[in-house]
Amino acid sequence: MFGLDGKVAIVTGGMGLLGREFVKALRDANAKVAIFDLNVDKYPKEFERILKDDRVVPYKVDVTCKDLIKSALKNVVKRWGPPHILVNAAAVDIPPSYTKGNTSFEEYPEELFEKIMDVNVKGTLLCCQVIGDAMAKGEGGSIINISSIYGEVSPDQRIYIRKEKKGTFIKPASYCISKGAISNLTRYLATYWAKKNIRVNCLIFGGVFNNQDDEFVKNYSSRVPLGRMAKRDEYNGAILFLASNASSYMTGANLVIDGGYTAW
């Protein structure tokens, strides 16, 4: 039910923290996996073993450029055939360490807003256009868009207060706006492509532990019923569920996995 034998998957942002986990999970389920990412040369040493597998091939792709997406897809089809699975994991967020984005809503830089919307929304849209079209002309498939709890609810800005540092970091509105857009794009495409045997669902994540400072982890975890942040591999089961026939009657849905954050 969860097997992906003979399936061709594309993971955008596949060199990122979660993207690497998705690549490994899909490969372990016997899918062939193409990685579309700008940073194909930047990855942890332990990921080298995955890249040596001939079932995993990276392509340097800027997801905001339609021509580059088309070119990479052409190479994937030539190598393995048409895609069956698309995971749109490419995204930009602004971390607290990025001082230019550490400002109030009123003073938030326009260029940062445009950058986040360009990658998170336009990039997802373009990949759906190009790769979804290939699915529609083939056997159909499953598109998994990646969103965030902050596309569903407002950030609790108190989580981001730094008592030990001067000033506070405010979670940018641009990130929240971009993730909210992904949820509605998912619903739109689910109805648009339903008759083409393409299912489109959205996976909504909570915070993932990535060696954030202790104060932030404590603040965030206190807001989660399960009392902690997610481990980076805890979303892999959901990816396999949505990619496989286990979710064959599911489309246009938001699957929320957040430790209970949005249940309060």
Secondary structure, DSSP 8 states (H G I E B T S, - for coil): ----TT-EEEEETTTSHHHHHHHHHHHHTT-EEEEEES-TT---GGGHHHHTSTTEEEEE--TT-HHHHHHHHHHHHHHH-S-SEEEE-------TT-GGG-S-STT--HHHHHHHHIIIIIIHHHHHHHHHHHHHHTT-EEEEEEEEGGGTS---GGGG--TTSSS-----HHHHHHHHHHHHHHHHHHHHSGGGTEEEEEEEE--B-SS--HHHHHHHHTTSTTSS-B-TTTTHHHHHHHHSGGGTT--S-EEEESTTGGG-
